[in-house]
Amino acid sequence: MGAEQLRVAPRATLIAGTVAEWEKWTGISFPNIGAYIVPSALQPITVDRERNIGSYEAPNGWMWHSTMDAKTA
C-alpha cells in the first residue's frame, strides 16, 4: 500500500492486574506461573502467582501513509 515503516513500539499496550482480576476479566483460571493464551488477545498474558500479578503486553507498528494522490503529486 506504499506505507513507510517508521518504528516499532514493543510495549504499546500494557495491561496489568491481580490474578483474581485477570480470572474475572477472562473467565479463565490461572493456577500456575507462566504464559497463558487468552481468546482474542494478540499475545499471551504472563501470570506470576507469587507476586499476584498478571500482565499483557502487545507491540504496535507505526507506519506513514502519504495522503497525496500519485496523480496530483
PQR file with spaces between the fields and no chain letter, atoms N, CA, C, O and H, PARSE charges and radii, in Angstrom:
ATOM       1  N    MET     1       0.809   -1.183    0.000 -0.4000 1.5000
ATOM       2  CA   MET     1       0.000    0.000    0.000 -0.0000 2.0000
ATOM       3  C    MET     1       0.863    1.261    0.000  0.5500 1.7000
ATOM       4  O    MET     1       0.336    2.371    0.085 -0.5500 1.4000
ATOM       5  N    GLY     2       2.159    1.103   -0.093 -0.4000 1.5000
ATOM       6  CA   GLY     2       3.036    2.251   -0.197 -0.0000 2.0000
ATOM       7  C    GLY     2       3.393    2.923    1.109  0.5500 1.7000
ATOM       8  O    GLY     2       3.916    4.037    1.094 -0.5500 1.4000
ATOM       9  H    GLY     2       2.587    0.202   -0.162  0.4000 1.0000
ATOM      10  N    ALA     3       3.134    2.295    2.229 -0.4000 1.5000
ATOM      11  CA   ALA     3       3.448    2.907    3.522 -0.0000 2.0000
ATOM      12  C    ALA     3       4.931    2.754    3.835  0.5500 1.7000
ATOM      13  O    ALA     3       5.584    1.805    3.400 -0.5500 1.4000
ATOM      14  H    ALA     3       2.709    1.390    2.242  0.4000 1.0000
ATOM      15  N    GLU     4       5.438    3.705    4.593 -0.4000 1.5000
ATOM      16  CA   GLU     4       6.822    3.658    5.084 -0.0000 2.0000
ATOM      17  C    GLU     4       6.789    3.286    6.559  0.5500 1.7000
ATOM      18  O    GLU     4       6.074    3.910    7.344 -0.5500 1.4000
ATOM      19  H    GLU     4       4.907    4.476    4.946  0.4000 1.0000
ATOM      20  N    GLN     5       7.566    2.263    6.942 -0.4000 1.5000
ATOM      21  CA   GLN     5       7.624    1.866    8.345 -0.0000 2.0000
ATOM      22  C    GLN     5       8.458    2.891    9.099  0.5500 1.7000
ATOM      23  O    GLN     5       9.605    3.152    8.737 -0.5500 1.4000
ATOM      24  H    GLN     5       8.147    1.756    6.305  0.4000 1.0000
ATOM      25  N    LEU     6       7.880    3.471   10.148 -0.4000 1.5000
ATOM      26  CA   LEU     6       8.590    4.466   10.941 -0.0000 2.0000
ATOM      27  C    LEU     6       9.313    3.837   12.131  0.5500 1.7000
ATOM      28  O    LEU     6      10.511    4.052   12.312 -0.5500 1.4000
ATOM      29  H    LEU     6       6.948    3.259   10.442  0.4000 1.0000
ATOM      30  N    ARG     7       8.599    3.067   12.936 -0.4000 1.5000
ATOM      31  CA   ARG     7       9.224    2.391   14.070 -0.0000 2.0000
ATOM      32  C    ARG     7       8.269    1.375   14.675  0.5500 1.7000
ATOM      33  O    ARG     7       7.072    1.370   14.385 -0.5500 1.4000
ATOM      34  H    ARG     7       7.625    2.892   12.789  0.4000 1.0000
ATOM      35  N    VAL     8       8.818    0.520   15.517 -0.4000 1.5000
ATOM      36  CA   VAL     8       8.033   -0.463   16.247 -0.0000 2.0000
ATOM      37  C    VAL     8       8.033   -0.056   17.717  0.5500 1.7000
ATOM      38  O    VAL     8       9.076    0.279   18.279 -0.5500 1.4000
ATOM      39  H    VAL     8       9.790    0.524   15.753  0.4000 1.0000
ATOM      40  N    ALA     9       6.873   -0.089   18.322 -0.4000 1.5000
ATOM      41  CA   ALA     9       6.738    0.161   19.753 -0.0000 2.0000
ATOM      42  C    ALA     9       6.504   -1.196   20.415  0.5500 1.7000
ATOM      43  O    ALA     9       5.384   -1.705   20.376 -0.5500 1.4000
ATOM      44  H    ALA     9       6.026   -0.361   17.865  0.4000 1.0000
ATOM      45  N    PRO    10       7.541   -1.799   21.026 -0.5600 1.5000
ATOM      46  CA   PRO    10       7.405   -3.157   21.549  0.2800 2.0000
ATOM      47  C    PRO    10       6.399   -3.298   22.690  0.5500 1.7000
ATOM      48  O    PRO    10       5.842   -4.377   22.893 -0.5500 1.4000
ATOM      49  N    ARG    11       6.165   -2.223   23.431 -0.4000 1.5000
ATOM      50  CA   ARG    11       5.205   -2.279   24.540 -0.0000 2.0000
ATOM      51  C    ARG    11       4.164   -1.173   24.386  0.5500 1.7000
ATOM      52  O    ARG    11       3.990   -0.357   25.291 -0.5500 1.4000
ATOM      53  H    ARG    11       6.618   -1.347   23.266  0.4000 1.0000
ATOM      54  N    ALA    12       3.477   -1.141   23.257 -0.4000 1.5000
ATOM      55  CA   ALA    12       2.483   -0.097   23.000 -0.0000 2.0000
ATOM      56  C    ALA    12       1.278   -0.230   23.925  0.5500 1.7000
ATOM      57  O    ALA    12       0.687    0.771   24.331 -0.5500 1.4000
ATOM      58  H    ALA    12       3.619   -1.804   22.522  0.4000 1.0000
ATOM      59  N    THR    13       0.920   -1.452   24.252 -0.4000 1.5000
ATOM      60  CA   THR    13      -0.204   -1.708   25.151 -0.0000 2.0000
ATOM      61  C    THR    13       0.306   -2.523   26.329  0.5500 1.7000
ATOM      62  O    THR    13       0.945   -3.559   26.142 -0.5500 1.4000
ATOM      63  H    THR    13       1.399   -2.265   23.922  0.4000 1.0000
ATOM      64  N    LEU    14       0.026   -2.059   27.538 -0.4000 1.5000
ATOM      65  CA   LEU    14       0.386   -2.791   28.758 -0.0000 2.0000
ATOM      66  C    LEU    14      -0.813   -2.763   29.687  0.5500 1.7000
ATOM      67  O    LEU    14      -1.270   -1.697   30.098 -0.5500 1.4000
ATOM      68  H    LEU    14      -0.494   -1.218   27.689  0.4000 1.0000
ATOM      69  N    ILE    15      -1.318   -3.944   30.013 -0.4000 1.5000
ATOM      70  CA   ILE    15      -2.439   -4.072   30.941 -0.0000 2.0000
ATOM      71  C    ILE    15      -1.985   -4.984   32.066  0.5500 1.7000
ATOM      72  O    ILE    15      -1.579   -6.120   31.824 -0.5500 1.4000
ATOM      73  H    ILE    15      -0.947   -4.810   29.678  0.4000 1.0000
ATOM      74  N    ALA    16      -2.052   -4.490   33.296 -0.4000 1.5000
ATOM      75  CA   ALA    16      -1.643   -5.274   34.460 -0.0000 2.0000
ATOM      76  C    ALA    16      -2.791   -5.325   35.463  0.5500 1.7000
ATOM      77  O    ALA    16      -3.569   -4.379   35.589 -0.5500 1.4000
ATOM      78  H    ALA    16      -2.381   -3.567   33.493  0.4000 1.0000
ATOM      79  N    GLY    17      -2.878   -6.429   36.162 -0.4000 1.5000
ATOM      80  CA   GLY    17      -3.897   -6.586   37.188 -0.0000 2.0000
ATOM      81  C    GLY    17      -3.551   -7.749   38.085  0.5500 1.7000
ATOM      82  O    GLY    17      -2.610   -8.494   37.813 -0.5500 1.4000
ATOM      83  H    GLY    17      -2.246   -7.197   36.060  0.4000 1.0000
ATOM      84  N    THR    18      -4.306   -7.907   39.153 -0.4000 1.5000
ATOM      85  CA   THR    18      -4.092   -9.045   40.038 -0.0000 2.0000
ATOM      86  C    THR    18      -4.525  -10.325   39.319  0.5500 1.7000
ATOM      87  O    THR    18      -5.224  -10.274   38.307 -0.5500 1.4000
ATOM      88  H    THR    18      -5.070   -7.302   39.375  0.4000 1.0000
ATOM      89  N    VAL    19      -4.109  -11.452   39.846 -0.4000 1.5000
ATOM      90  CA   VAL    19      -4.525  -12.730   39.255 -0.0000 2.0000
ATOM      91  C    VAL    19      -6.044  -12.846   39.316  0.5500 1.7000
ATOM      92  O    VAL    19      -6.668  -13.295   38.355 -0.5500 1.4000
ATOM      93  H    VAL    19      -3.542  -11.494   40.668  0.4000 1.0000
ATOM      94  N    ALA    20      -6.644  -12.446   40.434 -0.4000 1.5000
ATOM      95  CA   ALA    20      -8.111  -12.510   40.562 -0.0000 2.0000
ATOM      96  C    ALA    20      -8.790  -11.620   39.526  0.5500 1.7000
ATOM      97  O    ALA    20      -9.819  -12.004   38.971 -0.5500 1.4000
ATOM      98  H    ALA    20      -6.137  -12.081   41.214  0.4000 1.0000
ATOM      99  N    GLU    21      -8.239  -10.445   39.254 -0.4000 1.5000
ATOM     100  CA   GLU    21      -8.818   -9.575   38.233 -0.0000 2.0000
ATOM     101  C    GLU    21      -8.757  -10.232   36.858  0.5500 1.7000
ATOM     102  O    GLU    21      -9.739  -10.208   36.116 -0.5500 1.4000
ATOM     103  H    GLU    21      -7.403  -10.132   39.705  0.4000 1.0000
ATOM     104  N    TRP    22      -7.608  -10.821   36.512 -0.4000 1.5000
ATOM     105  CA   TRP    22      -7.483  -11.483   35.212 -0.0000 2.0000
ATOM     106  C    TRP    22      -8.435  -12.662   35.105  0.5500 1.7000
ATOM     107  O    TRP    22      -9.011  -12.894   34.042 -0.5500 1.4000
ATOM     108  H    TRP    22      -6.811  -10.840   37.115  0.4000 1.0000
ATOM     109  N    GLU    23      -8.611  -13.412   36.193 -0.4000 1.5000
ATOM     110  CA   GLU    23      -9.547  -14.532   36.166 -0.0000 2.0000
ATOM     111  C    GLU    23     -10.980  -14.030   35.969  0.5500 1.7000
ATOM     112  O    GLU    23     -11.765  -14.666   35.266 -0.5500 1.4000
ATOM     113  H    GLU    23      -8.143  -13.223   37.057  0.4000 1.0000
ATOM     114  N    LYS    24     -11.327  -12.899   36.581 -0.4000 1.5000
ATOM     115  CA   LYS    24     -12.661  -12.317   36.406 -0.0000 2.0000
ATOM     116  C    LYS    24     -12.832  -11.775   34.988  0.5500 1.7000
ATOM     117  O    LYS    24     -13.859  -12.016   34.354 -0.5500 1.4000
ATOM     118  H    LYS    24     -10.690  -12.382   37.153  0.4000 1.0000
ATOM     119  N    TRP    25     -11.834  -11.046   34.487 -0.4000 1.5000
ATOM     120  CA   TRP    25     -11.919  -10.450   33.150 -0.0000 2.0000
ATOM     121  C    TRP    25     -12.044  -11.498   32.053  0.5500 1.7000
ATOM     122  O    TRP    25     -12.782  -11.310   31.086 -0.5500 1.4000
ATOM     123  H    TRP    25     -11.000  -10.850   35.002  0.4000 1.0000
ATOM     124  N    THR    26     -11.314  -12.609   32.207 -0.4000 1.5000
ATOM     125  CA   THR    26     -11.240  -13.599   31.130 -0.0000 2.0000
ATOM     126  C    THR    26     -12.130  -14.818   31.329  0.5500 1.7000
ATOM     127  O    THR    26     -12.443  -15.521   30.369 -0.5500 1.4000
ATOM     128  H    THR    26     -10.714  -12.762   32.992  0.4000 1.0000
ATOM     129  N    GLY    27     -12.540  -15.075   32.570 -0.4000 1.5000
ATOM     130  CA   GLY    27     -13.291  -16.289   32.865 -0.0000 2.0000
ATOM     131  C    GLY    27     -12.421  -17.536   32.829  0.5500 1.7000
ATOM     132  O    GLY    27     -12.930  -18.652   32.727 -0.5500 1.4000
ATOM     133  H    GLY    27     -12.286  -14.504   33.351  0.4000 1.0000
ATOM     134  N    ILE    28     -11.102  -17.344   32.914 -0.4000 1.5000
ATOM     135  CA   ILE    28     -10.131  -18.442   32.863 -0.0000 2.0000
ATOM     136  C    ILE    28      -9.412  -18.527   34.200  0.5500 1.7000
ATOM     137  O    ILE    28      -9.124  -17.501   34.817 -0.5500 1.4000
ATOM     138  H    ILE    28     -10.689  -16.437   32.997  0.4000 1.0000
ATOM     139  N    SER    29      -9.119  -19.741   34.654 -0.4000 1.5000
ATOM     140  CA   SER    29      -8.338  -19.950   35.875 -0.0000 2.0000
ATOM     141  C    SER    29      -6.855  -19.978   35.520  0.5500 1.7000
ATOM     142  O    SER    29      -6.460  -20.585   34.525 -0.5500 1.4000
ATOM     143  H    SER    29      -9.353  -20.575   34.154  0.4000 1.0000
ATOM     144  N    PHE    30      -6.044  -19.321   36.332 -0.4000 1.5000
ATOM     145  CA   PHE    30      -4.589  -19.284   36.121 -0.0000 2.0000
ATOM     146  C    PHE    30      -3.901  -19.884   37.349  0.5500 1.7000
ATOM     147  O    PHE    30      -3.442  -19.149   38.224 -0.5500 1.4000
ATOM     148  H    PHE    30      -6.365  -18.827   37.140  0.4000 1.0000
ATOM     149  N    PRO    31      -3.829  -21.223   37.416 -0.5600 1.5000
ATOM     150  CA   PRO    31      -3.323  -21.882   38.623  0.2800 2.0000
ATOM     151  C    PRO    31      -1.806  -21.858   38.790  0.5500 1.7000
ATOM     152  O    PRO    31      -1.309  -22.074   39.896 -0.5500 1.4000
ATOM     153  N    ASN    32      -1.067  -21.603   37.724 -0.4000 1.5000
ATOM     154  CA   ASN    32       0.396  -21.685   37.786 -0.0000 2.0000
ATOM     155  C    ASN    32       1.049  -20.412   37.262  0.5500 1.7000
ATOM     156  O    ASN    32       0.410  -19.591   36.605 -0.5500 1.4000
ATOM     157  H    ASN    32      -1.470  -21.428   36.826  0.4000 1.0000
ATOM     158  N    ILE    33       2.328  -20.268   37.564 -0.4000 1.5000
ATOM     159  CA   ILE    33       3.129  -19.186   37.000 -0.0000 2.0000
ATOM     160  C    ILE    33       3.399  -19.532   35.538  0.5500 1.7000
ATOM     161  O    ILE    33       3.696  -20.683   35.218 -0.5500 1.4000
ATOM     162  H    ILE    33       2.848  -20.936   38.098  0.4000 1.0000
ATOM     163  N    GLY    34       3.296  -18.546   34.655 -0.4000 1.5000
ATOM     164  CA   GLY    34       3.627  -18.793   33.254 -0.0000 2.0000
ATOM     165  C    GLY    34       2.816  -17.957   32.295  0.5500 1.7000
ATOM     166  O    GLY    34       2.119  -17.024   32.694 -0.5500 1.4000
ATOM     167  H    GLY    34       3.055  -17.611   34.915  0.4000 1.0000
ATOM     168  N    ALA    35       2.917  -18.305   31.016 -0.4000 1.5000
ATOM     169  CA   ALA    35       2.212  -17.605   29.946 -0.0000 2.0000
ATOM     170  C    ALA    35       0.942  -18.372   29.604  0.5500 1.7000
ATOM     171  O    ALA    35       0.934  -19.602   29.566 -0.5500 1.4000
ATOM     172  H    ALA    35       3.483  -19.063   30.693  0.4000 1.0000
ATOM     173  N    TYR    36      -0.132  -17.627   29.355 -0.4000 1.5000
ATOM     174  CA   TYR    36      -1.417  -18.216   29.024 -0.0000 2.0000
ATOM     175  C    TYR    36      -1.973  -17.571   27.772  0.5500 1.7000
ATOM     176  O    TYR    36      -1.884  -16.357   27.589 -0.5500 1.4000
ATOM     177  H    TYR    36      -0.126  -16.628   29.386  0.4000 1.0000
ATOM     178  N    ILE    37      -2.551  -18.399   26.908 -0.4000 1.5000
ATOM     179  CA   ILE    37      -3.239  -17.916   25.712 -0.0000 2.0000
ATOM     180  C    ILE    37      -4.661  -17.529   26.127  0.5500 1.7000
ATOM     181  O    ILE    37      -5.375  -18.314   26.751 -0.5500 1.4000
ATOM     182  H    ILE    37      -2.624  -19.385   27.056  0.4000 1.0000
ATOM     183  N    VAL    38      -5.052  -16.316   25.770 -0.4000 1.5000
ATOM     184  CA   VAL    38      -6.383  -15.817   26.085 -0.0000 2.0000
ATOM     185  C    VAL    38      -7.093  -15.551   24.754  0.5500 1.7000
ATOM     186  O    VAL    38      -6.534  -14.877   23.888 -0.5500 1.4000
ATOM     187  H    VAL    38      -4.472  -15.679   25.262  0.4000 1.0000
ATOM     188  N    PRO    39      -8.305  -16.063   24.577 -0.5600 1.5000
ATOM     189  CA   PRO    39      -9.025  -15.843   23.320  0.2800 2.0000
ATOM     190  C    PRO    39      -9.116  -14.350   22.975  0.5500 1.7000
ATOM     191  O    PRO    39      -9.372  -13.520   23.848 -0.5500 1.4000
ATOM     192  N    SER    40      -8.910  -14.026   21.727 -0.4000 1.5000
ATOM     193  CA   SER    40      -8.971  -12.672   21.159 -0.0000 2.0000
ATOM     194  C    SER    40      -7.790  -11.779   21.521  0.5500 1.7000
ATOM     195  O    SER    40      -7.716  -10.648   21.041 -0.5500 1.4000
ATOM     196  H    SER    40      -8.703  -14.700   21.018  0.4000 1.0000
ATOM     197  N    ALA    41      -6.867  -12.253   22.352 -0.4000 1.5000
ATOM     198  CA   ALA    41      -5.672  -11.463   22.670 -0.0000 2.0000
ATOM     199  C    ALA    41      -4.610  -11.739   21.603  0.5500 1.7000
ATOM     200  O    ALA    41      -4.492  -12.861   21.112 -0.5500 1.4000
ATOM     201  H    ALA    41      -6.927  -13.172   22.742  0.4000 1.0000
ATOM     202  N    LEU    42      -3.848  -10.718   21.255 -0.4000 1.5000
ATOM     203  CA   LEU    42      -2.805  -10.884   20.240 -0.0000 2.0000
ATOM     204  C    LEU    42      -1.559  -11.554   20.795  0.5500 1.7000
ATOM     205  O    LEU    42      -0.793  -12.162   20.047 -0.5500 1.4000
ATOM     206  H    LEU    42      -3.944   -9.807   21.654  0.4000 1.0000
ATOM     207  N    GLN    43      -1.353  -11.448   22.094 -0.4000 1.5000
ATOM     208  CA   GLN    43      -0.185  -12.021   22.770 -0.0000 2.0000
ATOM     209  C    GLN    43      -0.661  -12.798   23.991  0.5500 1.7000
ATOM     210  O    GLN    43      -1.752  -12.536   24.500 -0.5500 1.4000
ATOM     211  H    GLN    43      -1.975  -10.955   22.702  0.4000 1.0000
ATOM     212  N    PRO    44       0.139  -13.752   24.471 -0.5600 1.5000
ATOM     213  CA   PRO    44      -0.207  -14.423   25.732  0.2800 2.0000
ATOM     214  C    PRO    44      -0.112  -13.439   26.900  0.5500 1.7000
ATOM     215  O    PRO    44       0.603  -12.440   26.825 -0.5500 1.4000
ATOM     216  N    ILE    45      -0.837  -13.730   27.972 -0.4000 1.5000
ATOM     217  CA   ILE    45      -0.639  -12.959   29.196 -0.0000 2.0000
ATOM     218  C    ILE    45       0.339  -13.727   30.075  0.5500 1.7000
ATOM     219  O    ILE    45       0.429  -14.952   30.002 -0.5500 1.4000
ATOM     220  H    ILE    45      -1.418  -14.542   28.033  0.4000 1.0000
ATOM     221  N    THR    46       1.063  -12.999   30.899 -0.4000 1.5000
ATOM     222  CA   THR    46       2.029  -13.601   31.813 -0.0000 2.0000
ATOM     223  C    THR    46       1.476  -13.508   33.226  0.5500 1.7000
ATOM     224  O    THR    46       1.081  -12.432   33.674 -0.5500 1.4000
ATOM     225  H    THR    46       0.990  -12.003   30.958  0.4000 1.0000
ATOM     226  N    VAL    47       1.448  -14.633   33.926 -0.4000 1.5000
ATOM     227  CA   VAL    47       0.912  -14.682   35.284 -0.0000 2.0000
ATOM     228  C    VAL    47       2.028  -15.056   36.252  0.5500 1.7000
ATOM     229  O    VAL    47       2.762  -16.022   36.045 -0.5500 1.4000
ATOM     230  H    VAL    47       1.769  -15.508   33.562  0.4000 1.0000
ATOM     231  N    ASP    48       2.132  -14.263   37.316 -0.4000 1.5000
ATOM     232  CA   ASP    48       3.070  -14.551   38.409 -0.0000 2.0000
ATOM     233  C    ASP    48       2.249  -14.640   39.693  0.5500 1.7000
ATOM     234  O    ASP    48       1.970  -13.627   40.334 -0.5500 1.4000
ATOM     235  H    ASP    48       1.536  -13.478   37.485  0.4000 1.0000
ATOM     236  N    ARG    49       1.871  -15.849   40.058 -0.4000 1.5000
ATOM     237  CA   ARG    49       1.029  -16.047   41.243 -0.0000 2.0000
ATOM     238  C    ARG    49       1.748  -15.643   42.522  0.5500 1.7000
ATOM     239  O    ARG    49       1.102  -15.169   43.457 -0.5500 1.4000
ATOM     240  H    ARG    49       2.098  -16.673   39.538  0.4000 1.0000
ATOM     241  N    GLU    50       3.065  -15.816   42.592 -0.4000 1.5000
ATOM     242  CA   GLU    50       3.807  -15.441   43.793 -0.0000 2.0000
ATOM     243  C    GLU    50       3.727  -13.938   44.055  0.5500 1.7000
ATOM     244  O    GLU    50       3.652  -13.509   45.206 -0.5500 1.4000
ATOM     245  H    GLU    50       3.589  -16.201   41.832  0.4000 1.0000
ATOM     246  N    ARG    51       3.742  -13.134   42.978 -0.4000 1.5000
ATOM     247  CA   ARG    51       3.629  -11.676   43.107 -0.0000 2.0000
ATOM     248  C    ARG    51       2.190  -11.186   42.945  0.5500 1.7000
ATOM     249  O    ARG    51       1.911   -9.997   43.095 -0.5500 1.4000
ATOM     250  H    ARG    51       3.803  -13.482   42.043  0.4000 1.0000
ATOM     251  N    ASN    52       1.267  -12.127   42.634 -0.4000 1.5000
ATOM     252  CA   ASN    52      -0.145  -11.827   42.439 -0.0000 2.0000
ATOM     253  C    ASN    52      -0.367  -10.788   41.344  0.5500 1.7000
ATOM     254  O    ASN    52      -1.084   -9.806   41.533 -0.5500 1.4000
ATOM     255  H    ASN    52       1.494  -13.093   42.513  0.4000 1.0000
ATOM     256  N    ILE    53       0.263  -11.026   40.197 -0.4000 1.5000
ATOM     257  CA   ILE    53       0.103  -10.097   39.087 -0.0000 2.0000
ATOM     258  C    ILE    53       0.007  -10.850   37.763  0.5500 1.7000
ATOM     259  O    ILE    53       0.675  -11.860   37.541 -0.5500 1.4000
ATOM     260  H    ILE    53       0.846  -11.824   40.044  0.4000 1.0000
ATOM     261  N    GLY    54      -0.833  -10.330   36.911 -0.4000 1.5000
ATOM     262  CA   GLY    54      -0.925  -10.801   35.533 -0.0000 2.0000
ATOM     263  C    GLY    54      -0.705   -9.601   34.634  0.5500 1.7000
ATOM     264  O    GLY    54      -1.141   -8.496   34.956 -0.5500 1.4000
ATOM     265  H    GLY    54      -1.376   -9.509   37.091  0.4000 1.0000
ATOM     266  N    SER    55      -0.036   -9.804   33.514 -0.4000 1.5000
ATOM     267  CA   SER    55       0.212   -8.672   32.625 -0.0000 2.0000
ATOM     268  C    SER    55       0.118   -9.107   31.161  0.5500 1.7000
ATOM     269  O    SER    55       0.409  -10.244   30.791 -0.5500 1.4000
ATOM     270  H    SER    55       0.319  -10.701   33.252  0.4000 1.0000
ATOM     271  N    TYR    56      -0.301   -8.142   30.364 -0.4000 1.5000
ATOM     272  CA   TYR    56      -0.450   -8.323   28.923 -0.0000 2.0000
ATOM     273  C    TYR    56       0.321   -7.192   28.250  0.5500 1.7000
ATOM     274  O    TYR    56       0.095   -6.018   28.545 -0.5500 1.4000
ATOM     275  H    TYR    56      -0.537   -7.218   30.665  0.4000 1.0000
ATOM     276  N    GLU    57       1.217   -7.544   27.360 -0.4000 1.5000
ATOM     277  CA   GLU    57       1.979   -6.557   26.605 -0.0000 2.0000
ATOM     278  C    GLU    57       1.824   -6.856   25.128  0.5500 1.7000
ATOM     279  O    GLU    57       1.993   -7.995   24.695 -0.5500 1.4000
ATOM     280  H    GLU    57       1.401   -8.497   27.121  0.4000 1.0000
ATOM     281  N    ALA    58       1.501   -5.825   24.354 -0.4000 1.5000
ATOM     282  CA   ALA    58       1.340   -6.015   22.906 -0.0000 2.0000
ATOM     283  C    ALA    58       2.113   -4.932   22.159  0.5500 1.7000
ATOM     284  O    ALA    58       2.098   -3.767   22.556 -0.5500 1.4000
ATOM     285  H    ALA    58       1.363   -4.899   24.706  0.4000 1.0000
ATOM     286  N    PRO    59       2.787   -5.319   21.080 -0.5600 1.5000
ATOM     287  CA   PRO    59       3.525   -4.347   20.277  0.2800 2.0000
ATOM     288  C    PRO    59       2.612   -3.621   19.295  0.5500 1.7000
ATOM     289  O    PRO    59       1.449   -3.979   19.115 -0.5500 1.4000
ATOM     290  N    ASN    60       3.162   -2.609   18.677 -0.4000 1.5000
ATOM     291  CA   ASN    60       2.450   -1.865   17.650 -0.0000 2.0000
ATOM     292  C    ASN    60       3.469   -1.362   16.643  0.5500 1.7000
ATOM     293  O    ASN    60       4.619   -1.102   16.998 -0.5500 1.4000
ATOM     294  H    ASN    60       4.108   -2.318   18.823  0.4000 1.0000
ATOM     295  N    GLY    61       3.067   -1.226   15.420 -0.4000 1.5000
ATOM     296  CA   GLY    61       3.940   -0.689   14.381 -0.0000 2.0000
ATOM     297  C    GLY    61       3.412    0.647   13.895  0.5500 1.7000
ATOM     298  O    GLY    61       2.219    0.788   13.629 -0.5500 1.4000
ATOM     299  H    GLY    61       2.133   -1.437   15.132  0.4000 1.0000
ATOM     300  N    TRP    62       4.295    1.627   13.779 -0.4000 1.5000
ATOM     301  CA   TRP    62       3.931    2.951   13.295 -0.0000 2.0000
ATOM     302  C    TRP    62       4.310    3.044   11.826  0.5500 1.7000
ATOM     303  O    TRP    62       5.453    2.786   11.448 -0.5500 1.4000
ATOM     304  H    TRP    62       5.264    1.512   13.996  0.4000 1.0000
ATOM     305  N    MET    63       3.332    3.416   10.999 -0.4000 1.5000
ATOM     306  CA   MET    63       3.527    3.494    9.556 -0.0000 2.0000
ATOM     307  C    MET    63       3.137    4.892    9.077  0.5500 1.7000
ATOM     308  O    MET    63       2.297    5.555    9.685 -0.5500 1.4000
ATOM     309  H    MET    63       2.403    3.625   11.306  0.4000 1.0000
ATOM     310  N    TRP    64       3.761    5.331    7.975 -0.4000 1.5000
ATOM     311  CA   TRP    64       3.429    6.616    7.361 -0.0000 2.0000
ATOM     312  C    TRP    64       2.786    6.341    6.017  0.5500 1.7000
ATOM     313  O    TRP    64       3.385    5.704    5.151 -0.5500 1.4000
ATOM     314  H    TRP    64       4.444    4.792    7.481  0.4000 1.0000
ATOM     315  N    HIS    65       1.566    6.823    5.847 -0.4000 1.5000
ATOM     316  CA   HIS    65       0.844    6.714    4.583 -0.0000 2.0000
ATOM     317  C    HIS    65       0.706    8.117    4.008  0.5500 1.7000
ATOM     318  O    HIS    65       0.165    9.005    4.666 -0.5500 1.4000
ATOM     319  H    HIS    65       1.079    7.341    6.551  0.4000 1.0000
ATOM     320  N    SER    66       1.179    8.321    2.816 -0.4000 1.5000
ATOM     321  CA   SER    66       1.042    9.617    2.170 -0.0000 2.0000
ATOM     322  C    SER    66      -0.420    9.869    1.850  0.5500 1.7000
ATOM     323  O    SER    66      -1.143    8.967    1.427 -0.5500 1.4000
ATOM     324  H    SER    66       1.619    7.600    2.281  0.4000 1.0000
ATOM     325  N    THR    67      -0.843   11.107    2.057 -0.4000 1.5000
ATOM     326  CA   THR    67      -2.231   11.457    1.756 -0.0000 2.0000
ATOM     327  C    THR    67      -2.370   12.090    0.375  0.5500 1.7000
ATOM     328  O    THR    67      -3.475   12.421   -0.057 -0.5500 1.4000
ATOM     329  H    THR    67      -0.256   11.840    2.400  0.4000 1.0000
ATOM     330  N    MET    68      -1.242   12.255   -0.313 -0.4000 1.5000
ATOM     331  CA   MET    68      -1.294   12.851   -1.653 -0.0000 2.0000
ATOM     332  C    MET    68      -1.597   11.782   -2.699  0.5500 1.7000
ATOM     333  O    MET    68      -1.039   10.686   -2.649 -0.5500 1.4000
ATOM     334  H    MET    68      -0.345   11.986    0.038  0.4000 1.0000
ATOM     335  N    ASP    69      -2.456   12.089   -3.619 -0.4000 1.5000
ATOM     336  CA   ASP    69      -2.772   11.204   -4.736 -0.0000 2.0000
ATOM     337  C    ASP    69      -1.584   11.223   -5.696  0.5500 1.7000
ATOM     338  O    ASP    69      -1.068   12.292   -6.023 -0.5500 1.4000
ATOM     339  H    ASP    69      -2.909   12.979   -3.660  0.4000 1.0000
ATOM     340  N    ALA    70      -1.158   10.072   -6.137 -0.4000 1.5000
ATOM     341  CA   ALA    70       0.008    9.981   -7.035 -0.0000 2.0000
ATOM     342  C    ALA    70      -0.199   10.796   -8.313  0.5500 1.7000
ATOM     343  O    ALA    70       0.778   11.266   -8.897 -0.5500 1.4000
ATOM     344  H    ALA    70      -1.577    9.204   -5.871  0.4000 1.0000
ATOM     345  N    LYS    71      -1.421   10.973   -8.756 -0.4000 1.5000
ATOM     346  CA   LYS    71      -1.709   11.716   -9.984 -0.0000 2.0000
ATOM     347  C    LYS    71      -1.501   13.225   -9.806  0.5500 1.7000
ATOM     348  O    LYS    71      -1.209   13.934  -10.769 -0.5500 1.4000
ATOM     349  H    LYS    71      -2.214   10.591   -8.282  0.4000 1.0000
ATOM     350  N    THR    72      -1.654   13.710   -8.561 -0.4000 1.5000
ATOM     351  CA   THR    72      -1.519   15.157   -8.318 -0.0000 2.0000
ATOM     352  C    THR    72      -0.165   15.526   -7.749  0.5500 1.7000
ATOM     353  O    THR    72       0.124   16.708   -7.566 -0.5500 1.4000
ATOM     354  H    THR    72      -1.892   13.134   -7.779  0.4000 1.0000
ATOM     355  N    ALA    73       0.656   14.555   -7.471 -0.4000 1.5000
ATOM     356  CA   ALA    73       1.967   14.822   -6.848 -0.0000 2.0000
ATOM     357  C    ALA    73       2.960   15.373   -7.866  0.5500 1.7000
ATOM     358  O    ALA    73       4.108   15.653   -7.520 -0.5500 1.4000
ATOM     359  H    ALA    73       0.421   13.595   -7.620  0.4000 1.0000
